[in-house]
Amino acid sequence: MKLSTPMAAASALLARLNDRERRLVTSLLVLLAVALLWTGVVEPLSLHRQKMTGRINRLTADLGPMLELEQKITQLRRQGRKTSSATLGEGVSLFSLVSEAASGSVATESVASINPGHQRGAGGQEENTVELKIESATLPALLDLLGRLELAAPAVYLRKLELRRSYGDRQNFDMTVIAAATGRP
């Protein structure tokens, strides 16, 4: 005898059992269904919710320092526009200013690279640049670095500022800064 559906096969199997065995099998099937529902649906949703709550808390904690950073950047940009005609004084090195600011605010192992460069502008003035790459530094340390660069010399301005979370350590940040200053023609 061939049964047409799995439900009919299960009913036929249960019909062969006595009442006590049917209750036991039904109870085990209900427990199995509950375990599968818990393991496959409820627990993953609960874990996902916990992860999202943690991420929201981290992002909320980062919001205040990032807003401070935005204000500092805006302030530095305004000052850069005001002092764009200023030049570094005689004997002042942009590289040493940036290097000193970095060593005073972030750990030595966080400085990935610091590279000087220069180019001649349209007005015949030489523009000195220093590219500074910082890896895995805290946001307060990066804010301190920007503050030190701001106070270093009125002729120093930021050409590029790039900030992103560190890949390996989600609490820290990587930053690339290109500081520039116009030298004497």
C-alpha positions, 0 to 999 in steps of 0.5 A: 500500500502506497501513501500519497502524502507525508501527512497520511504516512505520519497519520498511519504510523501514529494510528498503529501506536497506542494512546500513551505512545502517541502522546509521547511521540507527539510531545517529542515532535512538539519539543523538536519543533520548538527547538528548531524554531528557537535555534533557527529563528529566535536565537539568530534574531536575538543575537543580531539585535544584540550586535546592532545595539552594541554597534549603535552604542559605539557609534553614539559614543563616537558621535561627540568626538566626531562633531568636535573633529568637524568643528576643528576641521571647519575652523582649520579651513577658515584659518587656511583661507585667511592665512593662505598668503602667509609663508613659512618663516626662514629656517622653518621646516614643514616636515619638522612641524608635522613630525613634532605634532605627530610625536606629541599626540600619537604613539610612535607605532601609530605613525605609518609614514610621513613623506615630504613633497613640494611643487611650484604653484602658478604664482611661482611660489613653492608649496611644501607638503607633508603626507602623514599616515596614522594607523590605529590611533584613538580619536582624542589623539587625532584631535590633539594632532589636528590641534597641534597642527593648527597651532604650529604655524599660521601658514600651515593648512590642510590639503587633505584629511581622510578619517576611517575606522581601523580594520583590525581594531574597531575602537581606533581610527586611521587618518591620512593628512596632507599638510601644506604651506607656501614657501618663499618664491 
